[in-house]
């Protein structure tokens, strides 16, 4: 069978690993292949762009730092602006600011080096499952779930879409959409950060993780909700967040 035909018939999820560490790339290619994934690697930005142009991928695992050329943040911006697929960031740093920056760019998860391969595998499975649920909802549940309206905005759970009062689509990452949906569906109730994390990630996060605050900030900006006089998502100091606007299903 020709190589092109074999690749086109390969139904395994495809993962691109982008890291300047050649040994790590080889290891992850072999490890992920043993777990049922089709994996390719690139060691810098130009190689990543070539790989993305030549093939379609379901997930990118991207290092945060590179010794030369574009860094991981710049590459993450490229992925976010040109492709609709999940991204897991890798980093040798464990600082909160690095996690915050990655989340600001729309990364779906963040893992610190060195890591246990099984932990990365669990993150990969969780992110792909979450993204597949979003795609499947868009394809198979069109019109099945009522859209929710508030102050002219429309949140459509069946399509994973948010529309502005002017009718413009507002792009949300899967985590942003799930957080906003969780708040809207429980409007008038206070949700703690831990409750929101459980809803969105379904796994344990460290108690000092600022990811929820970062994601709430991004959602507010997209809703044009001024934090100093929030009309939609209110901060309940020391407790969590509450969706305050009236909402109705249609």
Secondary structure as GFF3:
##gff-version 3
##sequence-region A 1 250
A	DSSP	alpha_helix	3	9	.	.	.	ID=ss1
A	DSSP	beta_strand	14	18	.	.	.	ID=ss2
A	DSSP	alpha_helix	22	34	.	.	.	ID=ss3
A	DSSP	beta_strand	38	42	.	.	.	ID=ss4
A	DSSP	alpha_helix	45	54	.	.	.	ID=ss5
A	DSSP	beta_strand	59	63	.	.	.	ID=ss6
A	DSSP	alpha_helix	72	82	.	.	.	ID=ss7
A	DSSP	beta_strand	86	91	.	.	.	ID=ss8
A	DSSP	alpha_helix	96	104	.	.	.	ID=ss9
A	DSSP	beta_strand	109	112	.	.	.	ID=ss10
A	DSSP	alpha_helix	117	140	.	.	.	ID=ss11
A	DSSP	beta_strand	148	150	.	.	.	ID=ss12
A	DSSP	beta_strand	153	156	.	.	.	ID=ss13
A	DSSP	beta_strand	161	163	.	.	.	ID=ss14
A	DSSP	beta_strand	169	170	.	.	.	ID=ss15
A	DSSP	alpha_helix	174	185	.	.	.	ID=ss16
A	DSSP	beta_strand	190	192	.	.	.	ID=ss17
A	DSSP	alpha_helix	193	201	.	.	.	ID=ss18
A	DSSP	alpha_helix	211	223	.	.	.	ID=ss19
A	DSSP	three_ten_helix	227	229	.	.	.	ID=ss20
A	DSSP	beta_strand	233	236	.	.	.	ID=ss21
A	DSSP	beta_strand	240	243	.	.	.	ID=ss22
A	DSSP	beta_strand	248	249	.	.	.	ID=ss23
###
